[in-house]
Amino acid sequence: MCPSGAQPETVPGQQLVDDAPIEADDSANFSDYDDSGSVASSTQSLSSSIREHVYANGRKYHRMSTDENQQYLLPSDETELDRLDMGHHACLVTLDGDLHRAPIEGDPHNVLDCGTGTGIWALDFGSLHPESHVIGVDLAPNQPSWTYPNVEFQTDDLEKDWTFKKNHFNFIFSRTVGTAIKDWERYTKQMFEHAAPGAYVELCEHAFETSCDDGSLQPDSIFIKWSSTMADALEKMGVHVRDFSPSFFRDHLKAAGFVDIKVFIYKVPWGAWPKGKKFKYLGSVCAEVMKTGLEAHGLFAMTRLLNMPEDEARKMCTDFYNNILAGKEHCYHYLWHVVGRKPDTQEEA
């Protein structure tokens, strides 16, 4: 847990976009938050005839969820696809409409989107950069069957040996794959090997710990309990989210060989409690993402990896979401964008 008023760690190249405490709007009527509907967009799914699925806890999962390495714990049903698209919207709100923080100029020729999910980032990037060739890769085939001529999707495991050409990609983007990557040293090394000289790489990940600026977070909060339980579950499959921090990702990029590394840090509130139009809207979008995201991340992981009874795991997720709606604990998480550049040939020489 990040204690009330705590500041993020300082790392070289860090740029905290807004370090001011998030103020609560005491006049907000949280009962007006309508959780009966969803503003999430939907995306066309692939034909069910070319997918293999399993079912658990009332949700549909890709067959990769049952492999011996326990690599894919998120569902792949329409509810999850809607959530992923809404999460993309939350990222756009956070970055004021931008898709990335890397200083991209023009249309980078070859672009790789790691953990593409529904493919929405790849499609947006391809639309804005028509001369770029964008490849979106994910462990599960949740991408639409339609696409732009310059965008393609591939199903593959990014933790295995990459089959792309080396020194090939002019921009590599990786967003919220933290619960799927066990070996960050190997992952970032492969990014370096397959990035072209002078190319940029960007990691977007978030903290699993709870942060608060005004002391409203209680020691026995469900926010802390859920986050800690989820971290315990992920550690069972070799994913150590407690290690995540700006320096964790920066150091891995540096060790892989990237230079000019910059860290951008953002606060993402949980719910519509903040003052200010942007934070209030972002918090509402975040609440919408968590409406199904808490169970999407936690239900299968807690029941499968911690052997927790389903009703107990489901209650934890429900209590967390109801606490967001109550708006009494003014909490948020940090979102990090870590950008690095592969040295060009002359610099290496």
C-alpha positions as CSV (number, residue, x, y, z in Angstrom):
1,M,0.0,0.0,0.0
2,C,1.2,3.5,-0.8
3,P,0.5,5.5,2.4
4,S,-1.6,8.6,2.3
5,G,0.2,11.5,0.7
6,A,3.1,9.3,-0.4
7,Q,5.0,10.4,-3.5
8,P,6.1,8.1,-6.3
9,E,9.8,7.1,-6.4
10,T,12.2,9.3,-8.3
11,V,14.0,7.8,-11.2
12,P,16.1,9.4,-13.9
13,G,14.0,10.8,-16.7
14,Q,10.9,10.7,-14.6
15,Q,8.1,13.1,-15.6
16,L,5.1,13.2,-13.3
17,V,2.5,14.9,-15.3
18,D,0.5,16.1,-12.3
19,D,1.9,15.6,-8.8
20,A,-0.8,17.6,-7.0
21,P,-3.0,15.6,-4.7
22,I,-6.3,14.6,-6.2
23,E,-9.0,16.6,-4.3
24,A,-12.3,15.0,-3.5
25,D,-15.6,16.5,-4.6
26,D,-17.6,16.4,-1.3
27,S,-20.7,17.6,-3.1
28,A,-20.8,14.6,-5.4
29,N,-23.9,12.4,-5.2
30,F,-22.5,8.9,-5.7
31,S,-25.9,7.3,-5.8
32,D,-26.3,9.0,-9.2
33,Y,-23.7,6.7,-10.6
34,D,-25.6,4.3,-12.8
35,D,-24.1,0.9,-12.8
36,S,-27.0,-0.7,-14.6
37,G,-25.7,0.2,-18.0
38,S,-22.4,0.3,-19.8
39,V,-20.9,3.0,-22.0
40,A,-18.2,0.5,-23.2
41,S,-18.0,0.0,-26.9
42,S,-18.2,-3.4,-28.5
43,T,-15.9,-5.0,-31.0
44,Q,-16.8,-7.6,-33.6
45,S,-15.6,-11.0,-32.4
46,L,-14.0,-13.8,-34.4
47,S,-16.3,-16.7,-35.5
48,S,-16.8,-19.1,-32.6
49,S,-16.0,-22.0,-35.0
50,I,-12.3,-21.0,-35.0
51,R,-12.0,-20.6,-31.2
52,E,-11.7,-23.1,-28.5
53,H,-13.1,-22.2,-25.1
54,V,-13.6,-23.4,-21.6
55,Y,-16.1,-22.2,-19.1
56,A,-15.6,-21.4,-15.4
57,N,-17.4,-19.3,-12.8
58,G,-20.0,-18.3,-15.4
59,R,-17.3,-16.8,-17.7
60,K,-15.8,-18.0,-21.0
61,Y,-12.0,-18.4,-21.3
62,H,-9.7,-19.3,-24.1
63,R,-8.3,-22.8,-24.0
64,M,-4.8,-21.3,-23.1
65,S,-6.3,-20.7,-19.6
66,T,-6.0,-24.5,-19.0
67,D,-2.5,-25.1,-20.1
68,E,0.1,-26.3,-17.6
69,N,1.9,-22.9,-17.5
70,Q,-1.3,-21.1,-16.5
71,Q,-0.5,-18.3,-18.8
72,Y,-3.8,-16.7,-19.6
73,L,-6.2,-16.0,-16.8
74,L,-8.5,-13.4,-18.3
75,P,-11.8,-14.3,-20.0
76,S,-12.4,-14.0,-23.7
77,D,-16.1,-13.4,-23.8
78,E,-18.0,-10.3,-25.1
79,T,-18.1,-8.8,-21.6
80,E,-14.3,-8.9,-21.5
81,L,-13.9,-7.5,-25.0
82,D,-16.1,-4.6,-24.0
83,R,-14.0,-4.0,-20.9
84,L,-10.8,-4.0,-22.9
85,D,-12.2,-1.4,-25.3
86,M,-13.3,0.8,-22.3
87,G,-9.8,0.4,-20.8
88,H,-8.4,1.7,-24.1
89,H,-10.7,4.7,-23.7
90,A,-9.4,5.3,-20.2
91,C,-5.8,5.3,-21.5
92,L,-6.8,7.9,-24.2
93,V,-8.4,10.1,-21.5
94,T,-5.3,9.8,-19.4
95,L,-3.0,10.8,-22.3
96,D,-5.4,13.6,-23.4
97,G,-6.3,11.6,-26.6
98,D,-2.8,10.5,-27.5
99,L,-2.0,6.8,-28.2
100,H,1.6,6.9,-26.8
101,R,4.3,9.0,-25.2
102,A,7.1,8.0,-27.5
103,P,8.2,11.0,-29.7
104,I,7.1,9.4,-33.0
105,E,7.6,11.4,-36.1
106,G,5.7,10.6,-39.3
107,D,4.6,7.0,-40.0
108,P,7.1,4.5,-38.6
109,H,7.4,1.8,-41.2
110,N,7.0,-1.3,-39.0
111,V,5.1,-1.2,-35.7
112,L,4.5,-4.0,-33.1
113,D,1.7,-3.9,-30.6
114,C,2.4,-6.4,-27.9
115,G,-0.6,-7.8,-26.1
116,T,-3.0,-6.2,-28.6
117,G,-6.2,-7.5,-26.9
118,T,-9.1,-6.5,-29.1
119,G,-6.7,-4.8,-31.5
120,I,-8.2,-1.4,-30.9
121,W,-4.8,0.3,-30.2
122,A,-3.3,-1.2,-33.4
123,L,-6.3,-0.2,-35.4
124,D,-6.2,3.4,-34.1
125,F,-2.5,3.7,-34.8
126,G,-2.9,2.2,-38.2
127,S,-5.7,4.7,-39.0
128,L,-3.6,7.6,-37.9
129,H,-0.4,6.3,-39.6
130,P,-1.6,4.9,-43.0
131,E,2.0,4.4,-44.2
132,S,2.9,2.2,-41.2
133,H,2.6,-1.6,-41.2
134,V,1.2,-2.5,-37.8
135,I,1.2,-6.1,-36.3
136,G,-0.8,-6.8,-33.2
137,V,0.1,-9.9,-31.3
138,D,-1.8,-11.6,-28.5
139,L,-2.0,-15.0,-26.8
140,A,-5.7,-15.2,-27.5
141,P,-7.5,-14.5,-30.9
142,N,-9.8,-11.8,-29.6
143,Q,-9.3,-9.4,-32.5
144,P,-11.9,-8.5,-35.2
145,S,-12.0,-10.3,-38.5
146,W,-12.1,-6.9,-40.3
147,T,-9.1,-4.6,-40.3
148,Y,-7.3,-1.9,-42.1
149,P,-5.1,-2.9,-45.0
150,N,-2.0,-1.8,-43.0
151,V,-2.9,-3.7,-39.8
152,E,-2.7,-7.4,-39.2
153,F,-3.1,-9.6,-36.1
154,Q,-1.2,-12.7,-35.1
155,T,-1.8,-15.2,-32.3
156,D,1.5,-16.0,-30.4
157,D,3.1,-16.2,-27.0
158,L,5.4,-13.2,-26.5
159,E,7.4,-15.0,-23.9
160,K,8.6,-17.6,-26.4
161,D,11.2,-16.9,-29.1
162,W,10.1,-14.2,-31.4
163,T,10.0,-15.2,-35.0
164,F,10.1,-11.7,-36.4
165,K,13.1,-10.3,-38.2
166,K,15.7,-8.8,-36.0
167,N,16.4,-5.0,-36.2
168,H,13.0,-4.7,-37.8
169,F,10.4,-2.7,-35.9
170,N,10.6,1.1,-35.8
171,F,8.2,1.3,-32.8
172,I,7.3,-1.4,-30.3
173,F,4.3,-0.7,-28.0
174,S,3.4,-2.9,-25.0
175,R,0.5,-2.1,-22.7
176,T,-0.8,-3.8,-19.6
177,V,0.7,-7.2,-20.2
178,G,2.1,-7.2,-16.6
179,T,0.0,-10.2,-15.4
180,A,1.2,-12.3,-18.3
181,I,4.9,-11.7,-18.4
182,K,7.1,-13.8,-16.1
183,D,10.5,-13.0,-17.4
184,W,10.8,-9.3,-18.0
185,E,14.6,-9.6,-18.7
186,R,13.9,-11.9,-21.6
187,Y,10.9,-9.9,-22.8
188,T,12.7,-6.5,-23.0
189,K,15.8,-8.2,-24.5
190,Q,13.7,-9.6,-27.4
191,M,12.3,-6.1,-27.8
192,F,15.8,-4.7,-28.2
193,E,16.9,-7.5,-30.6
194,H,13.9,-7.0,-32.9
195,A,13.8,-3.2,-32.7
196,A,15.5,-1.3,-35.6
197,P,18.4,1.0,-34.8
198,G,17.0,4.3,-33.5
199,A,13.5,2.8,-32.8
200,Y,11.5,3.6,-29.8
201,V,9.9,1.1,-27.4
202,E,7.2,2.0,-24.9
203,L,5.9,0.0,-21.9
204,C,2.6,1.0,-20.3
205,E,1.9,-0.7,-17.0
206,H,0.1,0.2,-13.7
207,A,0.6,-0.3,-10.0
208,F,-1.4,-3.0,-8.2
209,E,-1.0,-1.1,-4.9
210,T,-3.6,1.3,-3.6
211,S,-2.6,5.0,-3.4
212,C,-4.4,7.8,-1.5
213,D,-3.6,11.5,-1.0
214,D,-6.0,12.6,1.8
215,G,-5.9,9.8,4.4
216,S,-9.3,8.4,3.6
217,L,-7.9,4.9,2.9
218,Q,-8.6,2.7,5.9
219,P,-6.1,0.0,7.0
220,D,-8.7,-2.7,6.7
221,S,-10.0,-1.4,3.3
222,I,-11.3,-4.0,0.8
223,F,-9.1,-2.1,-1.7
224,I,-6.0,-3.3,0.1
225,K,-7.4,-6.8,0.8
226,W,-8.3,-7.4,-2.9
227,S,-5.0,-6.0,-4.2
228,S,-2.9,-8.1,-1.8
229,T,-4.9,-11.3,-2.5
230,M,-4.6,-10.8,-6.2
231,A,-0.8,-10.3,-5.9
232,D,-0.6,-13.5,-3.9
233,A,-2.5,-15.4,-6.6
234,L,-0.3,-14.0,-9.4
235,E,2.9,-15.0,-7.5
236,K,1.7,-18.6,-7.6
237,M,2.2,-18.4,-11.4
238,G,5.5,-16.6,-11.2
239,V,4.2,-13.0,-11.8
240,H,5.5,-10.6,-9.2
241,V,3.4,-7.5,-9.5
242,R,4.6,-6.3,-6.1
243,D,7.9,-5.6,-7.8
244,F,6.3,-3.3,-10.3
245,S,7.5,0.3,-10.1
246,P,8.9,3.0,-12.4
247,S,12.5,1.9,-11.7
248,F,11.6,-1.8,-12.3
249,F,10.6,-1.1,-15.9
250,R,13.2,1.5,-16.5
251,D,16.0,-0.7,-15.3
252,H,14.8,-3.6,-17.5
253,L,14.9,-1.4,-20.6
254,K,18.3,0.0,-19.6
255,A,19.7,-3.5,-19.1
256,A,18.4,-4.6,-22.5
257,G,20.4,-1.8,-24.1
258,F,17.8,1.0,-24.5
259,V,18.9,4.7,-24.0
260,D,17.2,8.1,-23.4
261,I,14.7,6.4,-21.1
262,K,11.9,8.6,-19.8
263,V,9.2,7.7,-17.3
264,F,5.8,9.4,-17.4
265,I,3.6,8.9,-14.3
266,Y,-0.1,9.4,-14.1
267,K,-2.8,9.1,-11.4
268,V,-6.0,7.2,-12.3
269,P,-8.7,7.7,-9.7
270,W,-11.2,4.9,-8.7
271,G,-14.6,6.4,-9.1
272,A,-16.2,9.8,-9.6
273,W,-15.1,11.3,-6.3
274,P,-12.4,13.8,-7.6
275,K,-12.9,17.5,-8.2
276,G,-12.1,18.6,-11.7
277,K,-13.7,17.6,-15.0
278,K,-10.9,15.4,-16.3
279,F,-10.3,13.4,-13.1
280,K,-14.0,13.0,-12.4
281,Y,-14.6,11.6,-15.9
282,L,-11.5,9.5,-15.8
283,G,-12.6,8.1,-12.4
284,S,-16.0,7.3,-13.8
285,V,-14.5,5.5,-16.8
286,C,-12.2,3.6,-14.5
287,A,-15.2,2.5,-12.4
288,E,-16.8,1.2,-15.5
289,V,-13.7,-0.8,-16.4
290,M,-13.6,-2.2,-12.9
291,K,-17.3,-3.1,-13.0
292,T,-16.4,-6.3,-14.8
293,G,-12.6,-6.1,-14.6
294,L,-12.3,-7.0,-10.9
295,E,-13.9,-10.4,-11.6
296,A,-12.1,-10.7,-14.9
297,H,-8.7,-10.4,-13.2
298,G,-9.5,-11.9,-9.8
299,L,-12.2,-14.6,-10.0
300,F,-10.4,-17.2,-12.0
301,A,-7.0,-16.4,-10.4
302,M,-8.3,-16.5,-6.8
303,T,-10.3,-19.7,-7.3
304,R,-7.7,-21.5,-9.4
305,L,-4.4,-20.4,-7.8
306,L,-5.5,-19.8,-4.2
307,N,-8.2,-22.4,-4.1
308,M,-10.6,-19.8,-2.7
309,P,-14.3,-20.7,-2.8
310,E,-16.0,-19.0,-5.7
311,D,-18.6,-17.2,-3.5
312,E,-15.8,-15.7,-1.4
313,A,-13.8,-14.5,-4.4
314,R,-16.9,-13.1,-6.0
315,K,-17.8,-11.3,-2.8
316,M,-14.4,-9.6,-2.6
317,C,-14.8,-8.3,-6.1
318,T,-18.4,-7.1,-5.4
319,D,-17.3,-5.4,-2.2
320,F,-14.4,-3.6,-4.0
321,Y,-16.8,-2.3,-6.7
322,N,-19.4,-1.2,-4.2
323,N,-16.7,0.7,-2.3
324,I,-15.8,2.5,-5.5
325,L,-19.4,3.6,-5.9
326,A,-19.6,4.7,-2.2
327,G,-16.8,7.1,-2.9
328,K,-15.7,7.4,0.7
329,E,-12.1,6.2,0.2
330,H,-10.4,8.5,-2.3
331,C,-8.0,6.1,-3.9
332,Y,-6.2,5.7,-7.2
333,H,-3.5,3.8,-8.9
334,Y,-0.4,4.9,-10.8
335,L,-0.1,4.4,-14.5
336,W,3.4,4.4,-16.0
337,H,4.6,5.0,-19.6
338,V,8.2,4.1,-19.9
339,V,9.8,5.1,-23.2
340,G,13.3,4.1,-24.4
341,R,15.2,4.3,-27.7
342,K,17.5,1.7,-29.3
343,P,20.8,3.4,-30.2
344,D,21.4,3.9,-33.9
345,T,24.3,2.3,-35.7
346,Q,26.6,5.3,-35.3
347,E,26.0,5.5,-31.5
348,E,26.8,1.8,-31.2
349,A,30.0,2.3,-33.1
